[in-house]
Amino acid sequence: MSDCGCEKAKAELEEYLHNELCREDAADIREHMANCRDCAGEHRVGIVLTEAVKRACADTAPEELRAQVLTRLRAIQTSH
């Protein structure tokens, strides 16, 4: 394998985080990050953000807030 470089590693980081790359591209990026502190740092930030989004998506609004929002949305829809 050859070093894919920072440009490719950063461009494909999102796909790498979600296991959406072919095996060879993922291996190239993994190898690059093993030798590049900057890209490895970007990877760590990506992991933290991905986990934060997953947790946020699992949260639900309180029922009272949900009802208030739906009521206002319906009011807006009927006025337009």
C-alpha positions in Angstrom: 0.0 0.0 0.0 1.0 3.6 -0.5 0.2 6.6 1.6 -3.1 8.1 0.2 -2.2 11.5 1.6 -4.0 14.0 3.7 -6.3 15.3 1.0 -7.8 11.9 0.3 -8.0 10.9 3.9 -9.8 14.0 4.9 -12.1 13.9 1.9 -13.2 10.4 2.6 -13.2 10.6 6.4 -17.0 10.6 6.7 -17.4 7.5 4.6 -14.6 5.9 6.5 -16.3 6.6 9.8 -19.5 5.0 8.6 -17.7 1.9 7.0 -18.8 3.0 3.5 -15.5 2.6 1.8 -14.2 -0.5 0.0 -11.7 -2.5 1.9 -8.6 -1.1 0.0 -9.6 2.5 0.4 -10.3 2.0 4.1 -6.9 0.3 4.6 -5.2 3.2 2.8 -6.8 5.7 5.1 -6.2 3.6 8.2 -2.5 3.3 7.2 -2.3 7.1 6.6 -3.8 8.0 9.9 -1.3 5.7 11.7 1.4 8.0 10.4 -0.3 11.4 10.4 -1.1 13.1 13.6 -3.3 15.7 11.9 -5.6 13.2 10.2 -5.7 11.0 13.2 -6.9 14.0 15.2 -9.6 14.7 12.6 -10.6 11.0 12.9 -10.9 11.3 16.7 -13.1 14.5 16.3 -15.2 12.6 13.8 -15.8 9.8 16.1 -16.8 12.1 19.0 -19.2 14.0 16.7 -20.7 10.9 15.3 -21.4 9.5 18.8 -22.8 12.9 19.9 -25.2 12.9 17.0 -26.3 9.3 17.7 -27.0 10.2 21.3 -28.9 13.3 20.3 -31.0 11.4 17.8 -32.0 9.0 20.5 -33.4 11.7 22.8 -37.0 12.7 22.5 -38.7 15.9 23.4 -41.1 16.0 26.4 -44.7 15.3 25.3 -45.8 18.8 26.4 -43.2 20.5 24.2 -44.0 18.2 21.3 -47.7 19.1 21.5 -46.9 22.8 21.6 -44.7 22.6 18.5 -47.3 20.6 16.6 -50.0 23.1 17.6 -47.9 26.0 16.3 -47.0 24.2 13.1 -50.7 23.5 12.4 -51.5 27.2 13.1 -48.8 28.3 10.7 -50.0 25.9 8.0 -53.6 27.1 8.2 -52.6 30.8 8.0 -50.6 30.3 4.8 
